[in-house]
Amino acid sequence: METNSVTCNICNTTNQLDAGCDTAKVASNVRQFQEEQFTVWRCTECSSLHSLEDIDYDYYYKDYVIHRQKMDCIARLLFSSRLHQLIRGGLLEHHAILDFGCGNGNFIHFLKEKGYVNAKGYDPFSSHFADQSICAQKFDIVTSQDVIEHTPDPVNFLDEIVTLVRRPGGILAIGTPDAEHINLHNHLDMVGQLHQPYHRHIIGAKKLIQMLESRGFRIDRFEQRSYVDTKLPFINSIFTFNYMASADGTLDSIFDPIKLNLIYRFPKLLFYGFFGYFLNQKKDIFIAATAI
């Protein structure tokens, strides 16, 4: 195969990088790797987005910035929003729940605090949640938030998690960016949803729905909004990404002490802080699908 030929690992279409295939060089939005750039390309057939260069997962995830999230007031507000999204998707208090790709497990602890005592977590990159024996069980609801886009092979990942859902009647709930609404040449998307080099393959909503249906799932709920988008002032994605862009363009900036002077200096940040929820750009999706 020619060096400028790449194959989409979602639909198996061969694309030519120098002939009609949308590509962009995207800088990492993690401070430690901010000087590095990565090639992202869009499949001409299914619109999925792919990182071209292979990466050493252990190297880039060694001190992953997201793992710094603490169980503070903002985290609890976001977890409450995520919980309500899952409830809209069919979650009941007595359900056996698996958070697949749970990271540091804060959401599991939050669920248990709220009475969801059958909540468990699995994450192969977490020393506390890497026990694979949990994958021999079946669950009433399997939730996977912002995980599938991180995997080297999303198709295999989907095949793995669907086997964990109780059949019939179990629910699979997936939250992920939507490739169809992401612009490779938009600076805010580079700072936000593209999240290089961690987002390896971002699937379009139509294709993901098709993949779920072909695996015996019925789509019961589809939301074009992330749980991060709330009506609470300053807790929405468009404010967050504009704040990051106005700081140093990195995800790390939202874990630093809040720069109030930055917000006051840029009126658009105040505007997005209060009204960002109502400016939904549909760049993230939530799907709740029932096994039939």
QUINOR-V393864 format. One record per backbone hydrogen bond with DSSP energy under -1.0 kcal/mol. CO is the residue of the C=O (numbers start at 1). NH is the residue of the N-H. Records with the same first field share a line. If there is no record, write none. Layout:
CO=NH, NH
This chain:
2=5
4=17
6=15
8=12
13=8
15=6
16=19
22=42
24=40
26=38
29=251
30=33
31=34
33=36
36=28
38=26
39=52
40=24
41=50
43=47
48=43
49=202
50=41
56=60
57=61
61=64
64=67
65=68
66=69
70=72
72=76
73=77
74=78
75=79
76=80
77=81
78=82
79=83
80=84
81=85
82=86
83=87
84=88
85=89
86=91
87=90
92=95
96=140, 141
97=120
98=143
99=122
102=105
105=109
106=110
107=111
108=112
109=113
110=114
111=116
112=115
115=117
116=119
118=97
120=99
122=101, 102
123=126
129=123
131=134
132=135
133=136
134=137
139=166
140=171
141=98
142=173
143=100
144=175
147=150
149=200, 201
153=157
154=158
155=159
156=160
157=161
158=162
161=164
162=165
164=139
166=170
170=291
171=142
172=289
173=144
174=287
175=146
176=285
178=181
179=182
183=186
186=190
187=191
188=192
189=194
195=199
198=200
200=51
202=49
203=179
204=208
205=209
206=210
207=211
208=212
209=213
210=214
212=215, 217
213=216
216=292
218=290
221=288
223=286
226=229
232=235
235=230
236=240
237=241
238=242
239=243
240=244
241=245
242=246
243=247
244=249
251=254
252=255
258=260
259=263
260=264
261=265
262=266
266=269
267=271
268=272
269=273
270=274
271=275
272=276
273=234
275=278
276=279
283=178
285=176
286=223
287=174
288=220, 221
289=172
290=218
291=169
